[in-house]
Amino acid sequence: MPFDGSEFHGTLVGPSAAGGGNRSIWRQLLDRIQAFLTPAPARPEPSLDFLTVHLLMTARSLIEDERNWIQHDYETRDGRFCAVGALRYAARFTGPQGALGSASRLLQAVARERGFSKIEKMNDRSSHERVLSAFDDAIARAKG
């Protein structure tokens, strides 16, 4: 019988090392390439509550040392911040802007309960300890 290659038309004869059976060699190659190129599962997006807590904690840490806290200005060139300035600065590095809005609303609610119409007024008319405690109250509310 002459060799015409008819039994080698893109199919494997006998079981393959990869367990492909009678699948075409091109199908096996394509399967291996697709398995290699399949992206890893994406990490779930963090919740807005988590991001809000993270933002409030980061902003608080920026002004935790009284030498880094100021009144009557949002921020200075030497890296000092008021409560709002710290929130805005921290938001540049912590993710979606939704967290800034949520954190601001929580801190605003604390300021109003303390008799201030704005966070800025609370910052400018309170002691450093009272401003930090306002952040602590807002963080506790965000954690729910």
N, C-alpha and C positions, 0 to 999 in steps of 0.2 A: 504494500500500500504506500503510495507516494505521500510525502510530507507536504501538505498544503496549508497547514496552520489553522484549519477550520475550528479545531477544538480550543483555540486560543483567542477567540474573538471577544476579548474584554471580560471573560469570566474565568474564575479560578477553578481548576480541576482539583477536587478533594478539599478537605478542610484546611483553612488558612491558620497561620499562627495567631491571628487576631480573632479567631472565631467567626469569621465572616461567612463561612459556608459557601454558597454559590453566588454571593453578591459580586457585582462587578468590582474590579480593582479600583476603578475611578470612583465608585460609590464609597468604597472603604476609605480611599484617600480624602475624599470630600468630607466624610464624617469625622475623620481625624483632624482635619484643618478646622472645621467648625467647632469641634470640642476645644481646640486650642484657642480659637478666637472668641469664644463665648465669654463675655465680660463677667466679672465677679458680681454677685448681687450687691446692689447699692445699699449703703447704710441708710436707715430711716432718718428722716429729717427730725431734728430735735423739736420738741413742742415749744409753743410760744411761752408757756409758763416757765419752762426750764430756761429759756433764753432771757426772760424777764428777770428771774432770780439771779442768773449769772451776771447780767448787766448791772443790776442794783448792787451786787456784792463787789463787782469790779470798780464801780464808781465810788462806793464807800471806801474801798481800799486806797483809792487815789488821795482821799482827804483824811484818812485815818490819823496820820501824823499831822498835828495842828500846824506845823510849819508849812505844810502843803495846801492848807485851806485858806481861802481869802473871803472877804466880804466886799460888796459894792462893785464887783467886777466878775465876769465869767471865768476868765483865765488870764494868766500873766505869761510873759515871755520866759520866766524862769521856772515854769511848770507848776504853778499853784492854781487851784480851782475852787470855785464855789460849788454848791450842790448841783446846780443845773449844768455848769461848765464840766463838772466831772462826769455827769450822765452823758452829755453830748460827746465828750472826748472818748469815753469808754465805748459808746455806740459805734464809733468809727471802726472798731476792731472786733466787735462781738457778733456781727451778723445782721439779719434783716432789720429794717427800720421799724417794723411792727413792735419789736421789743422795746424800742425807745418810747414809743407812744404809750405802751402798756406800763412801763416803769414810771414814766412821767405822771400818768394818771394816778397811780398808786401813791407816789410821793406827794402829789397835789392834794389827794384826799387826806393824807396825814397832816399836811400844812393847814388845810381848812379846819380840821378838827382842833388844831392848836390855835385857831383864831387868825390865821393869815390868809389873805386872798390869793397869794402866789407863793411858789417855792422860793423865788428870789427874796421876797420879803421875810420869809421864815429864816433863810440863810443870813440875811443882813441884820436881823434883829434878835437873833438867838445866839447862845453860846455854842462853841464847837461841840461840846458833849450833847447838846440838844439836837443839833443837826445830825450827828451820828445816830442818835436814838431814833430820829425820824426815818433814817435809812433802815434801821433794824426793824421798825414797825412795818415799813413797806415790804421788806424782805419776808417777814412773817406772813403778811397777807398774800404775797405772791406764791408762797409755798402752800397756802391754803390750809 
